[in-house]
């Protein structure tokens, strides 16, 4: 009962969440900070699926404010 266009949007969001779960986040400085490689394929796929900037997502995944 869900339109095909809505189904594709739902599938895209689910796929993005699954890619986000596969990201490798590296801890730095005794666990106080972290980083995500801009070369991570899962980050690239996540950003592509949701249409967000890679550099912005890379930054905000590691910063609370």
HUMO-V113849 format. One record per residue. N is the residue number from 1. RES is the residue in one letter. SS is DSSP state (helix for helix, strand for strand, loop for the rest). PHI is phi in whole degrees, -180 to 180 (* if undefined). OMEGA is omega as a letter, one per 20 degrees, with the letter a starting at -180 (999 if undefined). Layout:
n: (N	N)
res: (RES	RES)
ss: (SS	SS)
phi: (PHI	PHI)
omega: (OMEGA	OMEGA)
This chain:
n: (1	2	3	4	5	6	7	8	9	10	11	12	13	14	15	16	17	18	19	20	21	22	23	24	25	26	27	28	29	30	31	32	33	34	35	36	37	38	39	40	41	42	43	44	45	46	47	48	49	50	51	52	53	54	55	56	57	58	59	60	61	62	63	64	65)
res: (X	X	X	X	X	X	X	X	X	X	X	X	X	X	X	X	X	X	X	X	X	X	X	X	X	X	X	X	X	X	X	X	X	X	X	X	X	X	X	X	X	X	X	X	X	X	X	X	X	X	X	X	X	X	X	X	X	X	X	X	X	X	X	X	X)
ss: (loop	loop	loop	helix	helix	helix	helix	helix	helix	helix	helix	helix	helix	helix	helix	helix	helix	helix	helix	helix	helix	loop	loop	loop	strand	strand	strand	strand	loop	loop	loop	loop	strand	strand	strand	strand	loop	loop	loop	loop	helix	helix	helix	helix	helix	helix	helix	helix	helix	helix	loop	loop	loop	helix	helix	helix	helix	helix	helix	helix	loop	loop	loop	loop	loop)
phi: (*	-102	-59	-61	-65	-70	-60	-64	-65	-63	-63	-64	-66	-63	-61	-63	-63	-65	-66	-60	-68	-96	-62	-101	-105	-97	-78	-133	47	56	79	-78	-132	-146	-149	-127	-69	-73	-91	-65	-62	-68	-65	-62	-65	-57	-66	-64	-68	-97	72	-112	-72	-61	-64	-67	-67	-60	-68	-76	-72	-113	-127	-81	-111)
omega: (a	r	a	r	r	r	a	r	r	r	r	r	r	r	r	r	r	r	r	r	r	r	r	r	a	r	r	r	r	r	a	r	r	r	r	a	r	r	a	a	a	r	r	r	r	a	r	a	a	r	r	a	a	a	r	r	r	r	a	r	a	a	a	a	999)
